[in-house]
Amino acid sequence: MSISVRIPTPLRRVTNGADKVDVEGNTLEELIGSLDSQYPGIRGRLCDEEGELRNFVNVYVNGEDVRFLDGLGTATKSGDEVSIVPAVAGGR
């Protein structure tokens, strides 16, 4: 079994239009590595030059914000659902 990753609309160009992909990984960092192996360039959209999650990218594992867990070290297991949500800004 694998981990389901929900892909937001702005990143679907990288995943050939897929809104959900399945990957393997024991941590979020490994999962992003697997994603990047399947869809080259996606890591650069999610992580900055230091390898940390970009400020405008929110990632949830089973509905829990990884920033309040272990960040990229957050453990993942088969059957988990990961959601990538770009931050929305603007308004008055």
PyMOL CGO cylinders between C-alpha atoms (Angstrom):
from pymol import cmd
from pymol.cgo import CYLINDER

trace = [
    CYLINDER, 0.00, 0.00, 0.00, 1.05, 3.57, -0.44, 0.3, 1, 1, 1, 1, 1, 1,
    CYLINDER, 1.05, 3.57, -0.44, 0.36, 7.10, 0.70, 0.3, 1, 1, 1, 1, 1, 1,
    CYLINDER, 0.36, 7.10, 0.70, -2.13, 9.28, -1.19, 0.3, 1, 1, 1, 1, 1, 1,
    CYLINDER, -2.13, 9.28, -1.19, -1.04, 12.84, -1.91, 0.3, 1, 1, 1, 1, 1, 1,
    CYLINDER, -1.04, 12.84, -1.91, -3.61, 15.42, -2.96, 0.3, 1, 1, 1, 1, 1, 1,
    CYLINDER, -3.61, 15.42, -2.96, -2.11, 17.82, -5.50, 0.3, 1, 1, 1, 1, 1, 1,
    CYLINDER, -2.11, 17.82, -5.50, -3.37, 21.42, -5.66, 0.3, 1, 1, 1, 1, 1, 1,
    CYLINDER, -3.37, 21.42, -5.66, -4.32, 22.92, -9.01, 0.3, 1, 1, 1, 1, 1, 1,
    CYLINDER, -4.32, 22.92, -9.01, -1.15, 25.06, -9.39, 0.3, 1, 1, 1, 1, 1, 1,
    CYLINDER, -1.15, 25.06, -9.39, 1.07, 21.96, -9.13, 0.3, 1, 1, 1, 1, 1, 1,
    CYLINDER, 1.07, 21.96, -9.13, -0.92, 19.73, -11.48, 0.3, 1, 1, 1, 1, 1, 1,
    CYLINDER, -0.92, 19.73, -11.48, 1.19, 20.90, -14.42, 0.3, 1, 1, 1, 1, 1, 1,
    CYLINDER, 1.19, 20.90, -14.42, 4.07, 19.01, -12.80, 0.3, 1, 1, 1, 1, 1, 1,
    CYLINDER, 4.07, 19.01, -12.80, 1.96, 15.86, -12.18, 0.3, 1, 1, 1, 1, 1, 1,
    CYLINDER, 1.96, 15.86, -12.18, 0.59, 15.74, -15.73, 0.3, 1, 1, 1, 1, 1, 1,
    CYLINDER, 0.59, 15.74, -15.73, -2.82, 16.91, -14.52, 0.3, 1, 1, 1, 1, 1, 1,
    CYLINDER, -2.82, 16.91, -14.52, -3.20, 14.36, -11.72, 0.3, 1, 1, 1, 1, 1, 1,
    CYLINDER, -3.20, 14.36, -11.72, -5.07, 15.69, -8.68, 0.3, 1, 1, 1, 1, 1, 1,
    CYLINDER, -5.07, 15.69, -8.68, -4.05, 12.72, -6.52, 0.3, 1, 1, 1, 1, 1, 1,
    CYLINDER, -4.05, 12.72, -6.52, -0.95, 10.53, -6.69, 0.3, 1, 1, 1, 1, 1, 1,
    CYLINDER, -0.95, 10.53, -6.69, 0.28, 7.57, -4.65, 0.3, 1, 1, 1, 1, 1, 1,
    CYLINDER, 0.28, 7.57, -4.65, 3.85, 7.43, -3.38, 0.3, 1, 1, 1, 1, 1, 1,
    CYLINDER, 3.85, 7.43, -3.38, 5.96, 5.69, -0.73, 0.3, 1, 1, 1, 1, 1, 1,
    CYLINDER, 5.96, 5.69, -0.73, 7.97, 7.17, 2.14, 0.3, 1, 1, 1, 1, 1, 1,
    CYLINDER, 7.97, 7.17, 2.14, 8.49, 6.77, 5.87, 0.3, 1, 1, 1, 1, 1, 1,
    CYLINDER, 8.49, 6.77, 5.87, 8.73, 10.53, 6.46, 0.3, 1, 1, 1, 1, 1, 1,
    CYLINDER, 8.73, 10.53, 6.46, 7.42, 13.59, 4.68, 0.3, 1, 1, 1, 1, 1, 1,
    CYLINDER, 7.42, 13.59, 4.68, 10.94, 14.25, 3.41, 0.3, 1, 1, 1, 1, 1, 1,
    CYLINDER, 10.94, 14.25, 3.41, 11.14, 10.77, 1.86, 0.3, 1, 1, 1, 1, 1, 1,
    CYLINDER, 11.14, 10.77, 1.86, 7.67, 11.20, 0.43, 0.3, 1, 1, 1, 1, 1, 1,
    CYLINDER, 7.67, 11.20, 0.43, 8.69, 14.47, -1.26, 0.3, 1, 1, 1, 1, 1, 1,
    CYLINDER, 8.69, 14.47, -1.26, 11.76, 12.66, -2.62, 0.3, 1, 1, 1, 1, 1, 1,
    CYLINDER, 11.76, 12.66, -2.62, 9.52, 9.95, -4.08, 0.3, 1, 1, 1, 1, 1, 1,
    CYLINDER, 9.52, 9.95, -4.08, 7.25, 12.60, -5.56, 0.3, 1, 1, 1, 1, 1, 1,
    CYLINDER, 7.25, 12.60, -5.56, 10.26, 14.32, -7.13, 0.3, 1, 1, 1, 1, 1, 1,
    CYLINDER, 10.26, 14.32, -7.13, 11.45, 11.01, -8.61, 0.3, 1, 1, 1, 1, 1, 1,
    CYLINDER, 11.45, 11.01, -8.61, 8.07, 10.52, -10.29, 0.3, 1, 1, 1, 1, 1, 1,
    CYLINDER, 8.07, 10.52, -10.29, 7.50, 14.18, -11.10, 0.3, 1, 1, 1, 1, 1, 1,
    CYLINDER, 7.50, 14.18, -11.10, 10.85, 15.97, -11.47, 0.3, 1, 1, 1, 1, 1, 1,
    CYLINDER, 10.85, 15.97, -11.47, 10.80, 19.56, -10.27, 0.3, 1, 1, 1, 1, 1, 1,
    CYLINDER, 10.80, 19.56, -10.27, 8.05, 19.24, -7.68, 0.3, 1, 1, 1, 1, 1, 1,
    CYLINDER, 8.05, 19.24, -7.68, 10.54, 19.38, -4.78, 0.3, 1, 1, 1, 1, 1, 1,
    CYLINDER, 10.54, 19.38, -4.78, 11.66, 22.84, -5.92, 0.3, 1, 1, 1, 1, 1, 1,
    CYLINDER, 11.66, 22.84, -5.92, 8.08, 24.04, -5.79, 0.3, 1, 1, 1, 1, 1, 1,
    CYLINDER, 8.08, 24.04, -5.79, 7.57, 22.71, -2.26, 0.3, 1, 1, 1, 1, 1, 1,
    CYLINDER, 7.57, 22.71, -2.26, 10.97, 23.32, -0.64, 0.3, 1, 1, 1, 1, 1, 1,
    CYLINDER, 10.97, 23.32, -0.64, 13.33, 26.29, -0.55, 0.3, 1, 1, 1, 1, 1, 1,
    CYLINDER, 13.33, 26.29, -0.55, 17.09, 26.34, -1.20, 0.3, 1, 1, 1, 1, 1, 1,
    CYLINDER, 17.09, 26.34, -1.20, 17.81, 25.12, 2.36, 0.3, 1, 1, 1, 1, 1, 1,
    CYLINDER, 17.81, 25.12, 2.36, 15.49, 22.15, 1.81, 0.3, 1, 1, 1, 1, 1, 1,
    CYLINDER, 15.49, 22.15, 1.81, 12.76, 23.42, 4.15, 0.3, 1, 1, 1, 1, 1, 1,
    CYLINDER, 12.76, 23.42, 4.15, 9.10, 23.75, 3.22, 0.3, 1, 1, 1, 1, 1, 1,
    CYLINDER, 9.10, 23.75, 3.22, 8.40, 27.06, 1.54, 0.3, 1, 1, 1, 1, 1, 1,
    CYLINDER, 8.40, 27.06, 1.54, 6.48, 29.57, 3.69, 0.3, 1, 1, 1, 1, 1, 1,
    CYLINDER, 6.48, 29.57, 3.69, 3.53, 29.61, 1.31, 0.3, 1, 1, 1, 1, 1, 1,
    CYLINDER, 3.53, 29.61, 1.31, 3.14, 25.82, 1.18, 0.3, 1, 1, 1, 1, 1, 1,
    CYLINDER, 3.14, 25.82, 1.18, 1.06, 24.12, 3.85, 0.3, 1, 1, 1, 1, 1, 1,
    CYLINDER, 1.06, 24.12, 3.85, 1.24, 20.34, 4.15, 0.3, 1, 1, 1, 1, 1, 1,
    CYLINDER, 1.24, 20.34, 4.15, -1.14, 18.20, 6.16, 0.3, 1, 1, 1, 1, 1, 1,
    CYLINDER, -1.14, 18.20, 6.16, -0.79, 14.53, 7.09, 0.3, 1, 1, 1, 1, 1, 1,
    CYLINDER, -0.79, 14.53, 7.09, -4.21, 13.09, 7.92, 0.3, 1, 1, 1, 1, 1, 1,
    CYLINDER, -4.21, 13.09, 7.92, -5.50, 16.62, 8.52, 0.3, 1, 1, 1, 1, 1, 1,
    CYLINDER, -5.50, 16.62, 8.52, -2.65, 17.63, 10.86, 0.3, 1, 1, 1, 1, 1, 1,
    CYLINDER, -2.65, 17.63, 10.86, -0.42, 20.57, 9.87, 0.3, 1, 1, 1, 1, 1, 1,
    CYLINDER, -0.42, 20.57, 9.87, 3.16, 19.25, 9.68, 0.3, 1, 1, 1, 1, 1, 1,
    CYLINDER, 3.16, 19.25, 9.68, 4.47, 22.58, 11.01, 0.3, 1, 1, 1, 1, 1, 1,
    CYLINDER, 4.47, 22.58, 11.01, 2.96, 21.57, 14.37, 0.3, 1, 1, 1, 1, 1, 1,
    CYLINDER, 2.96, 21.57, 14.37, 4.30, 18.02, 14.08, 0.3, 1, 1, 1, 1, 1, 1,
    CYLINDER, 4.30, 18.02, 14.08, 7.89, 17.26, 13.00, 0.3, 1, 1, 1, 1, 1, 1,
    CYLINDER, 7.89, 17.26, 13.00, 7.98, 19.24, 9.74, 0.3, 1, 1, 1, 1, 1, 1,
    CYLINDER, 7.98, 19.24, 9.74, 9.74, 17.28, 7.04, 0.3, 1, 1, 1, 1, 1, 1,
    CYLINDER, 9.74, 17.28, 7.04, 10.56, 14.63, 9.64, 0.3, 1, 1, 1, 1, 1, 1,
    CYLINDER, 10.56, 14.63, 9.64, 6.87, 13.88, 10.19, 0.3, 1, 1, 1, 1, 1, 1,
    CYLINDER, 6.87, 13.88, 10.19, 6.35, 10.12, 10.02, 0.3, 1, 1, 1, 1, 1, 1,
    CYLINDER, 6.35, 10.12, 10.02, 4.12, 8.74, 7.28, 0.3, 1, 1, 1, 1, 1, 1,
    CYLINDER, 4.12, 8.74, 7.28, 2.78, 5.25, 6.80, 0.3, 1, 1, 1, 1, 1, 1,
    CYLINDER, 2.78, 5.25, 6.80, 0.79, 3.28, 4.30, 0.3, 1, 1, 1, 1, 1, 1,
    CYLINDER, 0.79, 3.28, 4.30, -2.81, 4.47, 4.12, 0.3, 1, 1, 1, 1, 1, 1,
    CYLINDER, -2.81, 4.47, 4.12, -2.03, 8.05, 5.20, 0.3, 1, 1, 1, 1, 1, 1,
    CYLINDER, -2.03, 8.05, 5.20, -3.39, 10.98, 3.22, 0.3, 1, 1, 1, 1, 1, 1,
    CYLINDER, -3.39, 10.98, 3.22, -1.19, 13.99, 2.58, 0.3, 1, 1, 1, 1, 1, 1,
    CYLINDER, -1.19, 13.99, 2.58, -2.64, 17.27, 1.36, 0.3, 1, 1, 1, 1, 1, 1,
    CYLINDER, -2.64, 17.27, 1.36, -0.55, 20.05, -0.16, 0.3, 1, 1, 1, 1, 1, 1,
    CYLINDER, -0.55, 20.05, -0.16, -2.30, 23.40, 0.20, 0.3, 1, 1, 1, 1, 1, 1,
    CYLINDER, -2.30, 23.40, 0.20, -0.80, 26.62, -1.15, 0.3, 1, 1, 1, 1, 1, 1,
    CYLINDER, -0.80, 26.62, -1.15, -1.36, 29.60, 1.15, 0.3, 1, 1, 1, 1, 1, 1,
    CYLINDER, -1.36, 29.60, 1.15, -3.89, 32.14, -0.06, 0.3, 1, 1, 1, 1, 1, 1,
    CYLINDER, -3.89, 32.14, -0.06, -3.30, 35.82, 0.59, 0.3, 1, 1, 1, 1, 1, 1,
    CYLINDER, -3.30, 35.82, 0.59, -4.94, 39.03, -0.38, 0.3, 1, 1, 1, 1, 1, 1,
    CYLINDER, -4.94, 39.03, -0.38, -8.13, 40.85, 0.33, 0.3, 1, 1, 1, 1, 1, 1,
    CYLINDER, -8.13, 40.85, 0.33, -8.74, 44.01, 2.20, 0.3, 1, 1, 1, 1, 1, 1,
]
cmd.load_cgo(trace, "trace")
